[in-house]
Structures are given as C-alpha cells and as structure tokens.
Amino acid sequence: MSGDEEEPLRVYFIDGSFKSVPVIPNETTIEELWDIVGDKLGLTVDVAQNFFIWGIQGDLEMLLYADSTIAEVRAEWPKYHRKYSNDEKLTKRASRMLKSSFLKRFSRATITETEEPAGLKFTFKPTCIVPIRVERNVKSVEAIDLFYKQAVHNMVKSNYPTDIDTALQLAAFQMQVTVGDRDPEIHKPGYLGPDILKYIPEWYHEQRGHADWEALVYVRHDLNRGKDKLICQMLYLQLVRQYSYYGSTVFAAKYTPPGQGFFHQEFSGDMKLGVNGEGIHIIDFFMRRFYSVPFEKIAAMESDGKYFWFTERTDTGLAPLMHTVKTRQSDLIEDLVHDWFGEWKRTKQQLDAERFRQNSQRLLSIAIDDTVHRPETFEDKIVTDYYAVSGLTSHVWFFQNQMTTSGFDDKATGLPGNFPRCNRPRKGCFTSDFNECPCFKLFPPNSDTRFDDTIPCCNRPRKRCFTSDFNDK
C-alpha cells in the first residue's frame, strides 16, 4: 500500500486495547483521525473534545498537531523521540529508525498497522487540558470508561501517589470492573499470579509477594459484591479526583537542587513532574515524597531544552525557592504550564465575575429593603441615588479590591476626609472600629450584615454605616 491508498490504522487506548480505523496516510489529518475515533466510540462532539490523539512511545507522550497528516507524523516521529525522550537506548534506536525511514520512503516499502516507526502508537486519551469541573460534568458512559482507564494507568504507574489502604480500595474497585462479583472457587490466591501487579501501584510492588497482595485485594473485593461496572468506575474516579495532582500530564526528570549535598537534598534525584490545572507537582518515587506548587505561587519559569526551572513564592517573606529539573522534555513542560496557566486565569476571571454578579444582586437587595421597610430620609435618598447612578460597580469594586483583598491596610484603604456624623478619619474607622466589628469577622463585607448594635465612635447602626458613610466618601 502507498500513502495514497486506504489502510487500517490501530488507534490505541491507554490500557493497551485498540480499534482499527480506515485512513489514507497522506490525506488523513490527526484532527480527522480524532473525529473518526470519536464517531466509532459513539461520542458527541462536546464529549469528544475532552480527548485527542497522542503519540506515545516509552517515556514520551506527545499531543500531536491537529493539522499534521498521519504520514507526516510517521516521518517526523523519530526526530521528536530523539529530541524529547529521556531513554538513551530508545533514543539511539530512534536515530537508527530515522535513517531507515528515509530508506523505506525511497524503496516504497509499506508500513502496515503493526509496523509504526520506532514503536510509535497513536493513542486516543484525555487531552492535557481538561479542567476537572468540565470532566465531572461528562455523563457519557464511553467517556467515563476512558477517564477511568487513564486514572488506573496513572495510579498503577505511581503517577498518583497514595497510601496502601486507598490503593487496596482502588484495586478492589478495579477488580470488580474486571471480573465482576468474586467467585471464591475461582478467584482465590494464585488466580492472578503476577497479574496482581496490574492492580497495585509500583511504589508498593516490592513490599509483599503476589499471593499476599492478592489475598488483601480479595478481602476488599468481596465488599463490592452486586455493584455494576459503571458504578465501580465512578467510585474509582470519585476517589482519585480528590487529589490535587489528578489529571496531571507526567514527565520523567531528575531533580537538581542548587547548593545541596547528596545527603541533604530535598528529593532523591530521579522523579516525576506532573502538570495540571492546580499547578506543578513533584513526585519522588524513591523517597515517597510529594510536593505541589499552585499556579498562584509560581513567580517565574524557563526552559532551555535540557533543564526546566521555576521559582516559588514563599509565605514567609523569604527569597523565592528555585526548583530545577533535568529533562529533555523541558520545552514540552513549559508549553503545557503556559497552556494550563492561561486556563487557570480564565477560570479565575469567570469565578470573580460570578462573585461580582452575586454580590451586586445582594447589595441591590439590601438597598431596596432599606428603602421599602423604613421611612425614606435624606440619607436613604443618597444611598438609593448612589446605587442607581453607579450601577453598583464602584461600590463592589471598592469593597472587593480595597477592603477584602487588602486586609484593611491603612495604605490601601485610607480615604481622604472625615466621616460626616462622627468627624473621625475615614481610614481610622477601618483599622479601629471595623476591624473589631463582629460583622466583618463573621461575614464578608458585601453580605447583608443586619446587626442591632452600633459603631462605638459615632453610635450609628452598623448596617447604616455601610450604606451612608462609606458610600458617601
């Protein structure tokens, strides 16, 4: 077959299973391949957008370019593998395959569905940018199955570190999905043999023998009797989604702390670096250590093709911490962090906008309630006019940005002039009266804080001080 003729292509899933689909290598793009697989699985377009086509070989998992054709990926893959793989042996093999690929092209040799160059596997799995809030809303049985398989893969590979008790509980859910209800006459120690390691995280493989692990899993497996496959998959996902590192794309790397000796370094050296919507996660296989740095604490980052380093802001006011890892995949890490950071900022802006909308509605209800339930005074008219003219915008901005986020700091919240009733400096009321005020301690500033007591400096009702003095600035 030539690249212009239709041929079957194996598209794999993360558990090693695959489906064969018809493609024309010189014409079919990766995006079209994604669409073909999605249709074959029965996924709607909205659901299929949570997944894409990856190129996978060894330690290299690379999200493929949507507009590349299958033939182009095959031709370029050895070069990608040689550039990004941390496995020296496989890298040398990829170099040899790169040369042979040109020979194949000139000799018009054919590549069948089982002869992808350098061990490349086209794999359909979750994209590297799937926000957890989006994934939780997916109800498709086929999609849940794919999310479940990815979670099992990451758990067994110890990409998701966990304690033994949780690992056994997850293994029991996995066993129920695989074999259904346990039959003691069939499923007894020795039934799985070495295959029990497909249920246990790599971190714990050496701690017990196969029969011991199998017996421990069967005890938990019995508790799942009667639960169907989908329920157990959802229970499995519910358990692992609580981890901050869930959904991470994981890269093999070496931690290289500056200025630390071997016996004092923070991590052992060989480790895994995970990146997801929460931030960057350092997973140390040998020291059983896990360390997360959320995006809001990342001050800077950079890569040079061999090293990836980022600085972490500290809560103590000390100099930022520098984290440096050595990996050929440093450029891929930086690109992914940029993508996730953009998604994180968009999510934060959406949440801020929603809070603004809810606070605006709450403030409007307070103003209307104050006007309806009491005789309107001159001060009430000022309040009502203020809300009508400003549209609540400046009021909400003032409270959110000058008070809640600044912690009532004098410099941030100090306003010129005095209050009209008590003649005290406006900024002084923040730091003396309002910081001691129970309504500020118990409720956010924009909530309906209807207390019956008064401000000590001017003896005015607390709830009125929100709407008259502060808005009258």
C-alpha positions in Angstrom: 0.0 0.0 0.0 1.2 3.5 -0.7 0.4 6.6 1.4 -2.4 7.5 -1.1 -4.3 4.3 -0.5 -6.7 3.5 2.3 -5.2 1.3 5.0 -6.2 0.2 8.5 -4.6 2.0 11.4 -4.5 0.9 15.0 -5.5 3.6 17.4 -4.7 2.5 21.0 -6.2 3.3 24.3 -4.1 3.8 27.5 -4.8 0.2 28.7 -3.3 -1.3 25.6 -6.6 -2.1 23.8 -7.1 -0.7 20.3 -9.5 -0.1 17.5 -8.6 -0.3 13.8 -9.9 2.5 11.6 -9.5 3.2 7.9 -7.2 6.1 6.9 -5.4 7.5 4.0 -1.9 8.4 5.5 -1.1 11.2 3.1 -4.5 12.8 3.4 -6.0 12.0 6.8 -5.0 14.6 9.4 -4.8 14.0 13.2 -8.0 16.0 13.7 -9.8 13.9 11.2 -8.5 10.7 12.9 -9.8 12.1 16.2 -13.2 12.6 14.6 -13.2 9.1 13.2 -12.4 7.5 16.5 -14.9 9.7 18.3 -17.6 8.5 15.9 -16.6 4.9 16.3 -16.9 5.2 20.1 -20.2 7.0 19.9 -19.0 10.2 21.4 -20.7 13.5 20.7 -18.6 16.4 19.6 -18.8 18.1 23.0 -17.7 15.0 24.8 -15.0 14.1 22.3 -13.4 17.5 22.9 -12.1 16.1 26.2 -9.9 13.7 24.3 -7.4 13.8 21.5 -4.7 11.8 19.6 -1.4 11.4 21.3 1.9 9.9 20.0 3.3 7.6 22.7 6.5 5.6 22.9 8.3 4.7 26.1 8.5 7.8 28.4 7.4 10.2 25.7 3.8 11.1 25.4 3.2 13.9 22.9 -0.1 15.6 22.0 0.0 15.6 18.2 -0.6 18.6 16.0 -4.2 18.7 14.6 -3.3 19.6 11.1 -0.5 17.1 10.6 -1.2 14.1 8.4 -0.6 10.6 9.6 2.3 10.2 7.1 3.9 13.4 8.4 3.7 12.2 12.0 5.3 8.9 11.0 8.1 10.6 9.2 8.8 13.1 11.9 8.3 10.9 15.0 11.9 9.5 15.2 13.1 13.1 15.3 10.7 14.0 18.1 11.7 10.9 20.0 15.4 11.6 19.7 14.8 15.2 20.9 12.5 14.6 23.8 12.9 11.0 25.1 15.0 10.6 28.3 15.7 6.9 27.5 19.1 6.8 25.9 18.7 3.3 24.5 15.4 4.1 22.8 16.8 7.4 21.6 19.7 5.7 19.8 17.2 3.2 18.3 15.0 6.1 17.1 18.1 7.6 15.4 18.6 4.4 13.5 14.9 4.3 12.7 15.1 7.8 11.4 17.7 6.7 8.8 15.7 3.6 7.9 12.6 5.6 7.4 14.2 7.5 4.5 15.3 4.2 3.0 11.7 2.9 3.3 10.4 6.0 1.6 12.8 5.7 -1.3 12.3 1.9 -1.7 8.5 2.4 -1.5 8.3 0.0 1.4 4.9 -0.3 3.0 4.1 0.3 6.7 1.3 -1.9 8.0 -0.8 -1.2 11.0 1.6 -3.1 13.2 4.8 -1.5 11.9 4.7 2.1 13.1 8.1 3.7 13.0 10.2 3.4 16.2 7.3 1.9 18.2 5.0 4.9 17.8 1.4 4.3 19.0 -1.4 6.6 18.0 -3.3 6.8 21.3 -6.8 8.2 22.0 -6.9 9.6 25.6 -7.8 12.7 27.6 -6.2 15.9 26.4 -3.7 17.6 28.6 -6.1 20.5 29.2 -9.3 19.1 30.7 -10.5 21.2 33.7 -11.8 19.0 36.5 -15.1 20.9 36.6 -15.6 20.0 32.9 -14.7 16.4 33.3 -17.1 16.0 36.3 -20.0 17.1 34.1 -19.4 14.4 31.4 -22.1 11.8 31.7 -21.2 9.6 28.6 -20.6 6.0 29.6 -17.9 5.7 26.9 -16.1 8.8 28.2 -16.3 7.7 31.8 -14.7 4.4 30.7 -11.8 6.4 29.1 -11.3 8.6 32.1 -11.3 5.5 34.3 -8.7 3.7 32.3 -6.5 6.8 32.4 -6.9 7.0 36.2 -6.0 3.3 36.6 -2.9 3.8 34.4 -1.7 6.7 36.5 -2.4 5.0 39.8 -0.6 1.8 38.9 2.3 3.7 37.4 2.5 5.6 40.7 1.9 8.9 38.9 -0.7 9.4 41.6 0.9 8.7 44.9 -1.4 7.2 47.6 -1.3 5.3 50.8 -1.7 1.5 50.9 -5.2 1.5 52.3 -6.5 3.7 49.5 -4.5 1.7 47.0 -6.2 -1.5 48.1 -9.7 0.1 47.9 -9.0 1.3 44.4 -7.6 -2.2 43.4 -10.9 -3.7 44.7 -13.0 -1.4 42.5 -10.7 -2.2 39.6 -11.2 -5.9 40.3 -14.9 -5.6 40.4 -14.8 -3.8 37.0 -12.6 -6.5 35.5 -14.1 -9.8 36.8 -17.4 -8.8 38.4 -18.5 -10.4 41.7 -15.9 -12.6 43.2 -16.4 -16.4 43.0 -14.3 -17.9 45.9 -14.0 -21.1 43.9 -12.3 -19.3 41.0 -10.9 -16.1 42.4 -8.5 -17.3 45.1 -4.8 -16.6 45.8 -2.9 -17.8 42.8 -5.6 -17.0 40.3 -4.0 -13.8 39.1 -0.4 -14.6 40.0 2.0 -11.8 38.6 -1.0 -10.0 37.1 -1.9 -8.8 40.5 0.7 -6.1 40.0 -1.6 -4.6 37.4 -3.8 -3.6 40.3 -1.1 -2.4 42.8 0.9 0.9 42.5 4.5 0.4 41.5 5.6 2.1 44.7 4.4 -1.0 46.7 5.3 -3.9 44.4 8.3 -5.0 46.5 6.7 -4.8 49.9 4.7 -8.1 49.5 4.6 -11.2 47.4 2.0 -11.8 44.7 -0.2 -14.1 46.9 -0.2 -11.6 49.8 -1.3 -8.8 47.6 -4.0 -11.0 46.0 -5.4 -12.0 49.4 -5.6 -8.4 50.6 -7.4 -7.3 47.4 -9.9 -10.1 47.6 -10.9 -9.0 51.1 -11.9 -5.6 49.7 -13.3 -7.1 46.5 -15.9 -9.0 48.5 -17.3 -5.7 49.8 -18.2 -4.6 46.2 -20.5 -7.6 45.5 -23.5 -6.5 43.5 -22.0 -3.3 42.2 -22.0 -3.0 38.4 -19.1 -1.9 36.2 -20.2 1.7 35.8 -20.8 2.3 39.5 -17.3 1.0 40.4 -15.7 3.1 37.7 -17.4 6.2 39.0 -16.5 5.3 42.6 -12.9 4.9 41.5 -12.9 8.3 39.8 -14.6 9.9 42.7 -11.8 8.7 45.0 -8.8 9.8 42.8 -10.3 13.1 41.7 -9.9 14.4 45.3 -6.1 14.5 44.7 -4.7 17.9 43.7 -2.5 16.1 41.1 -5.4 14.3 39.4 -5.3 14.8 35.6 -1.6 15.6 35.5 0.5 15.1 32.5 3.6 13.4 33.9 7.2 13.8 32.8 10.2 11.8 33.8 13.0 14.1 35.2 15.9 14.4 37.6 15.7 16.9 40.4 18.9 19.0 40.7 18.7 21.3 43.8 21.3 24.0 43.8 23.9 24.1 46.6 22.8 20.9 48.4 24.9 17.8 49.0 23.7 14.3 48.3 22.7 13.6 52.0 20.9 16.9 52.4 19.0 17.3 49.1 15.2 17.6 49.2 14.5 14.9 46.7 16.4 11.8 45.7 17.1 12.8 42.1 15.0 10.6 39.7 11.4 11.8 40.0 8.3 12.7 38.1 7.0 16.2 37.3 3.2 16.5 36.9 1.4 19.5 35.5 -2.4 20.0 35.7 -4.9 22.8 36.4 -3.8 23.1 40.0 -0.1 23.7 39.3 3.2 21.8 39.2 3.7 18.6 41.2 7.0 17.0 42.1 6.6 13.2 42.7 9.6 11.4 44.2 9.3 7.7 43.7 12.2 6.6 46.0 11.6 8.9 48.9 7.9 8.5 48.8 7.6 12.3 48.7 5.1 14.5 47.0 5.2 18.3 46.7 2.8 20.7 45.0 3.3 24.3 43.9 0.0 26.0 42.9 0.0 28.5 40.0 -0.5 31.5 42.2 2.8 30.7 43.9 4.8 30.4 40.7 6.8 33.6 40.2 8.8 32.7 37.0 9.8 29.7 34.9 12.1 28.9 32.0 13.5 26.0 29.9 16.4 25.5 27.6 15.8 22.1 26.1 17.7 20.2 28.9 16.5 21.9 32.1 13.3 23.3 33.4 13.3 25.6 36.4 10.7 27.6 38.2 10.7 29.9 41.3 8.1 29.5 44.0 6.9 32.4 46.1 7.1 31.7 49.9 4.6 32.7 52.6 7.4 33.6 55.0 8.7 36.7 53.1 12.0 35.0 52.3 13.6 34.8 48.9 11.6 32.6 46.3 12.5 28.9 46.2 14.2 27.7 43.0 13.2 24.3 41.7 15.3 22.8 38.8 14.8 19.6 37.0 16.8 18.0 34.2 14.8 16.5 31.4 14.8 16.6 27.6 11.1 17.3 27.8 11.6 20.7 29.4 10.2 22.6 26.4 7.1 20.4 26.5 6.7 21.1 30.2 6.9 24.9 29.7 4.4 24.9 26.8 2.0 22.8 29.0 2.4 25.1 32.0 1.7 28.1 29.8 -1.5 26.4 28.5 -2.7 25.5 31.9 -1.9 28.8 33.4 -4.0 30.5 30.7 -6.9 28.2 31.6 -6.4 28.8 35.3 -6.6 32.6 34.7 -9.7 32.3 32.6 -11.3 30.2 35.3 -10.4 32.7 38.0 -11.8 35.5 35.9 -15.1 33.6 35.5 -15.3 32.9 39.2 -14.6 36.6 40.0 -17.2 37.7 37.5 -19.8 35.3 39.1 -18.9 36.5 42.6 -19.3 40.1 41.4 -22.7 39.3 39.9 -23.9 37.6 43.1 -22.5 40.4 45.3 -24.2 43.0 43.1 -27.6 41.3 43.5 -27.1 41.1 47.3 -26.2 44.7 47.6 -29.1 45.8 45.4 -31.5 43.7 47.6 -30.1 45.5 50.7 -30.7 48.9 49.2 -34.2 48.1 48.1 -35.0 46.5 51.5 -33.7 49.5 53.4 -35.9 51.9 51.3 -39.1 49.8 51.4 -39.2 48.9 55.1 -38.3 52.3 56.7 -39.3 55.9 56.1 -37.0 57.4 53.5 -34.7 60.0 54.9 -32.3 62.3 53.1 -29.5 59.8 53.8 -31.7 57.0 52.3 -32.2 59.0 49.2 -28.4 59.4 48.8 -28.0 55.7 49.1 -30.7 54.9 46.6 -29.3 57.5 44.1 -25.8 56.1 44.6 -26.9 52.6 43.6 -28.9 53.9 40.7 -26.1 56.1 39.3 -23.1 53.8 39.9 -24.9 50.6 38.9 -23.2 49.1 42.0 -20.0 48.8 40.1 -17.8 51.2 42.0 -19.3 50.1 45.3 -18.5 46.4 44.7 -15.1 47.3 43.3 -14.3 49.4 46.4 -15.2 46.7 48.8 -13.6 43.8 46.9 -10.4 45.4 46.0 -9.8 48.0 48.8 -11.1 46.0 51.7 -11.3 42.3 51.3 -8.1 41.8 49.3 -6.1 44.3 51.1 -6.9 43.2 54.6 -8.0 46.7 55.8 -4.5 48.0 55.3 -4.2 51.8 56.0 -2.3 52.5 52.8 -4.7 50.5 50.7 -8.0 51.7 52.3 -7.1 55.1 53.6 -9.6 57.7 52.2 -9.3 61.4 52.5 -11.5 63.4 54.8 -13.6 62.5 57.8 -17.0 60.9 58.3 -19.8 63.4 58.3 -21.5 62.2 61.5 -18.6 61.5 63.9 -15.9 63.5 62.2 -13.4 60.7 62.5 -10.8 60.0 59.7 -12.3 57.5 57.3 -9.2 55.3 57.3 -9.2 55.2 61.1 -12.6 53.6 61.1 -11.3 50.7 59.1 -8.5 49.9 61.4 -10.1 50.6 64.8 -13.8 50.1 64.7 -14.4 47.9 61.7 -11.5 45.5 62.3 -13.1 44.9 65.7 -16.6 44.8 64.3 -18.2 41.3 64.6 -19.9 41.7 61.3 -16.6 42.0 59.5 -15.3 38.9 61.3 -18.3 36.8 60.7 -19.5 37.9 57.2 -17.9 39.2 54.0 -18.3 43.0 53.6 -20.9 42.7 50.8 -23.3 40.4 52.7 -26.4 41.6 54.5 -25.0 42.3 57.9 -28.0 43.4 59.8 -26.8 43.9 63.4 -28.7 45.8 66.0 -25.7 47.3 67.8 -23.9 50.5 66.8 -20.4 51.7 65.8 -18.7 52.8 69.0 -17.2 56.0 67.6 -20.4 57.6 66.3 -23.1 55.4 67.9 -24.7 54.8 64.5 -26.3 51.5 63.4 -23.6 49.3 61.8 -25.7 48.4 58.8 -26.3 52.1 58.1 -22.6 52.8 58.2 -22.1 50.6 55.2 -24.6 52.5 53.0 -24.3 56.1 54.2 -20.8 56.9 55.5 -18.8 54.6 53.3 -20.7 55.3 50.1 -20.7 59.0 50.9 -16.8 59.1 50.5 
